[in-house]
Each structure stands twice: as structure tokens, then as C-alpha cells.
Amino acid sequence: MKNDPYASGKFSSNPYAAKTDVNGTLAVVLRGKMEDRGLELIKPISRCVRRHDIHELILTDEPDAKPGSRVNRIAYLGFAAVADGGVIVAGDEVYLAGRLVGTLAGFDETHMPNHLNIVIRTDRLADGVEQGAELGMPVRFTVAKRDEK
């Protein structure tokens, strides 16, 4: 990525001061897990997603999963259709039907331009079926709640 400010380390902190939530609905429920998936998370911490885009949601319980890392242990959650476009950022909390699923770890572009793999760090490595996911469930990406002191 030529002149990419993330890859060159020009940002010392997350530059997103404020942003809207990104909402969507589950369009596909997936099942399956892998121990050796080999996802390569890109260095940029954010991606723009457009209304009507459909992207894959993949869970990992690897604690060091972050932009620029490799992720092997995964569970497939599903595909989400974006209702309200916007920007999603590593560190955002990801909710399914109002229940916190995990924290956005980063993005893998293996299947681009068809769809983006959105990798979510979680404590519960369970696929979509094991999570009780159902078609049409709301999906929301929101800035993580910070302690107010």
C-alpha cells in the first residue's frame, strides 16, 4: 500500500474522534471452525462499508489478533448486509441482536472485491449455529464504551 499512513506508522493513536454506528442484518448463518485459517489482517485499522454491501463475519479467540497480524483459530459467524453505511474501526464493539459478540480485530481482503472478511476477537469461539444466530438478526458496529472518569 503505497504511502499508507498505517503501514508507515504515521499514526500513534486511533484518529477517529467520533463516528456513527454501522448497522445491518444477518443475511447468512455459517457453521464451521478452523485451527489453521491463515487470515492476513491488513494494517489499516478501518474500512468504509457501503449501504447494501455484504461482508463476512469471522470470529477468533486469539488475544493478539489486530491489524497487521495473522489469524489462524476462527469460527464462521455469517454474512451481514449493511443497512447504514459508514466506517468500521478495529476496537469497535460488534453486537448481534443486542448481544455483544466481541471486538473488531481487523480485516482480511482474501475475497475482495466480492466481500471483506471482518475479523472479530471474542472470548467464545462458537460458529453462527452454536451462537444461535438467525437470519435477519440485527448487527451493529459501535465505538467501544470507555470508562468515564
C-alpha positions, 0 to 999 in steps of 0.5 A: 500500500503505497504511502499508507499512513498505517503501514508507515506508522504515521499514526500513534493513536486511533484518529477517529474522534467520533463516528456513527454506528454501522448497522445491518442484518444477518443475511447468512448463518455459517457453521464451521471452525478452523485451527489453521485459517491463515487470515492476513489482517491488513494494517489499516485499522478501518474500512468504509462499508457501503449501504447494501454491501455484504461482508463476512463475519469471522470470529477468533479467540486469539488475544493478539489478533489486530491489524497487521497480524495473522489469524489462524483459530476462527469460527464462521459467524455469517454474512451481514448486509449493511443497512447504514453505511459508514466506517468500521474501526478495529476496537469497535464493539460488534453486537448481534441482536443486542448481544455483544459478540466481541471486538473488531480485530481487523480485516482480511481482503482474501475475497475482495472485491466480492466481500471483506472478511471482518475479523472479530476477537471474542472470548467464545469461539462458537460458529453462527449455529452454536451462537444461535444466530438467525437470519435477519438478526440485527448487527451493529458496529459501535465505538467501544464504551470507555470508562468515564472518569 
